Amino acid sequence: MDRLDLISTFTKIELWRQTQYSRIVYMDADVLALRAPDELLSLEEDFAAAPDIGWPDIFNSGVMVLRPNLQDYYALRALAERGTSFDGGDQGLLNTYFKRWHRLSFTYNCTPSGNYQYMPAYRHFESTISLIHFIGPQKPWKQSRHAFTSGTPYYQLLGRWWAQYDRHYRPLLEGKFIPSAGRPYDTSA
């Protein structure tokens, strides 16, 4: 591929080689789970994903449900070696290969953006959002926690990310929890 910045994204192909599992629910590192989407493990389809925010006829590869198998693995490797990807990354490659895919609800890959927000739909589906995918260069951990003073969906979801960070990770970084026990301990000694 011509984009060196995306070379590591092709490690997603390795998911199809994990045949010790009957089903994999994959999420990019910039996806925040608001609840465990366990029902995705029960899907019958071999491949499922949510539509992409920029072009709904294709899927976003940040959240995928797949059935590992070596036939797809070797076919995807061959496509990658030939450089067959319309965007130079894994998403273009996977969309080229999986032309027929099972469509997941956007609530499994809600991709808020400071540039695109459809307020009526957000308000209607807000309570059913399972996974938030912070696509693009503006990651929550690169922004000030006080940046989300606006009431837009993007900033509300950014606030949800910071709330999860404060609940689960900040105490670990401040040395206030024993990771294996999950309980406070005294760091002053």
C-alpha positions in Angstrom: 0.0 0.0 0.0 1.1 3.6 -0.6 0.1 4.9 2.8 2.8 4.1 5.4 0.7 5.6 8.1 -1.9 2.9 7.6 0.4 -0.1 7.3 -0.5 -1.4 10.8 -4.2 -1.3 10.0 -3.8 -4.4 7.9 -3.3 -6.4 11.1 -7.1 -6.6 11.1 -6.8 -9.3 8.5 -5.4 -11.5 11.2 -8.8 -11.6 12.8 -9.9 -14.2 10.2 -7.0 -16.5 11.2 -8.3 -16.8 14.8 -10.2 -19.9 14.0 -10.2 -21.1 17.7 -13.1 -18.7 18.0 -16.5 -19.2 16.4 -17.3 -15.5 16.3 -15.3 -12.3 16.9 -16.7 -8.9 17.7 -13.9 -6.5 16.8 -13.7 -2.8 18.0 -11.1 -0.3 17.2 -9.2 1.2 20.2 -11.1 4.5 19.8 -14.5 2.8 20.4 -16.2 3.4 23.8 -18.7 0.7 24.8 -21.6 2.2 26.7 -22.8 -1.4 27.3 -21.7 -4.9 26.4 -23.1 -5.7 23.0 -23.3 -9.4 23.7 -26.1 -10.0 21.3 -23.7 -9.5 18.4 -22.1 -12.8 19.3 -25.4 -14.5 18.4 -25.6 -13.2 14.8 -25.8 -15.9 12.2 -24.2 -13.9 9.4 -20.5 -14.5 8.5 -19.8 -10.8 8.4 -21.6 -7.7 9.8 -20.7 -4.1 10.2 -22.4 -0.7 10.5 -22.6 1.8 7.6 -19.9 4.4 7.3 -20.8 8.0 8.2 -19.3 9.4 5.1 -20.7 7.0 2.5 -23.5 4.7 3.8 -23.2 2.2 0.9 -20.0 1.0 2.5 -19.3 -0.1 6.1 -17.0 1.3 8.7 -14.3 -1.2 9.7 -14.1 0.1 13.3 -16.7 -2.3 14.6 -17.2 -5.7 12.9 -18.7 -9.0 13.7 -17.1 -11.9 11.9 -16.7 -15.6 11.7 -13.0 -16.5 11.4 -12.1 -18.8 8.6 -8.9 -19.4 6.6 -10.6 -19.0 3.2 -11.4 -15.3 3.9 -8.0 -14.8 5.6 -6.0 -15.9 2.6 -8.2 -14.0 0.1 -7.8 -10.8 2.2 -4.1 -11.3 2.4 -3.9 -11.7 -1.4 -6.0 -8.5 -1.9 -3.7 -6.6 0.5 -0.6 -7.8 -1.3 -2.0 -6.6 -4.6 -2.8 -3.2 -3.1 -6.5 -3.6 -3.7 -8.0 -0.9 -1.5 -9.9 2.2 -2.7 -8.8 4.2 0.3 -5.4 2.8 0.9 -6.4 1.3 4.2 -8.1 -1.7 5.7 -11.6 -0.3 5.3 -11.3 0.0 1.5 -9.8 -3.5 1.3 -12.5 -5.1 3.5 -15.3 -3.3 1.6 -13.8 -4.5 -1.7 -13.9 -8.1 -0.4 -17.2 -8.1 1.5 -19.4 -6.6 -1.1 -22.4 -8.3 0.6 -22.4 -7.6 4.3 -25.0 -7.7 7.0 -25.9 -4.1 8.1 -25.7 -3.4 11.8 -27.6 -0.5 13.3 -25.6 2.8 13.5 -26.1 2.5 17.3 -23.4 -0.2 17.3 -20.9 2.3 15.6 -22.1 5.7 16.4 -19.5 8.0 14.9 -19.9 11.5 16.3 -18.1 14.2 14.5 -17.7 17.9 15.1 -18.5 18.4 11.5 -21.6 16.2 11.1 -24.4 15.8 13.5 -28.1 15.0 12.8 -29.7 16.2 16.0 -33.3 14.8 15.5 -31.9 11.3 14.9 -29.4 11.6 17.7 -32.2 12.6 20.2 -34.5 9.7 18.9 -31.8 7.0 19.2 -29.7 8.4 22.0 -30.9 5.9 24.6 -30.1 2.9 22.3 -26.5 3.8 21.5 -24.2 0.9 22.4 -20.8 1.8 21.0 -19.3 5.2 20.2 -16.5 5.3 17.7 -14.4 8.5 17.8 -13.2 8.4 14.2 -10.8 10.9 12.7 -7.9 12.9 14.2 -9.9 14.5 17.1 -9.6 11.8 19.7 -11.1 12.4 23.2 -7.7 11.9 24.9 -6.2 14.7 22.8 -8.8 17.2 23.8 -9.3 19.1 27.0 -12.0 17.7 29.3 -13.4 21.2 29.5 -13.8 21.5 25.8 -17.3 19.9 25.8 -19.3 22.8 27.1 -21.7 22.8 24.1 -24.9 20.8 24.1 -24.2 19.2 20.7 -24.2 15.4 20.4 -20.5 15.4 19.7 -19.7 17.1 23.0 -22.2 15.1 24.9 -20.6 11.9 23.7 -17.1 13.3 24.4 -18.3 13.9 28.0 -19.4 10.3 28.2 -15.8 9.2 27.2 -14.3 11.4 29.9 -16.8 10.0 32.5 -15.7 6.5 31.7 -12.0 7.5 31.8 -12.6 9.1 35.2 -14.4 6.1 36.5 -12.1 3.3 35.2 -8.7 4.7 34.3 -7.9 7.9 36.2 -7.7 6.2 39.6 -5.3 3.6 38.2 -3.0 6.4 36.8 -3.1 8.2 40.1 -2.1 5.1 42.0 -5.3 4.9 44.0 -6.4 1.4 43.1 -4.8 -2.0 43.2 -5.5 -3.2 39.6 -5.8 -6.9 40.6 -8.1 -6.2 43.5 -10.0 -3.2 42.2 -10.0 -1.5 45.6 -8.4 1.6 47.1 -5.1 1.6 48.9 -2.9 4.1 50.7 -0.2 5.6 48.4 1.2 8.0 51.1 3.3 5.3 52.8 
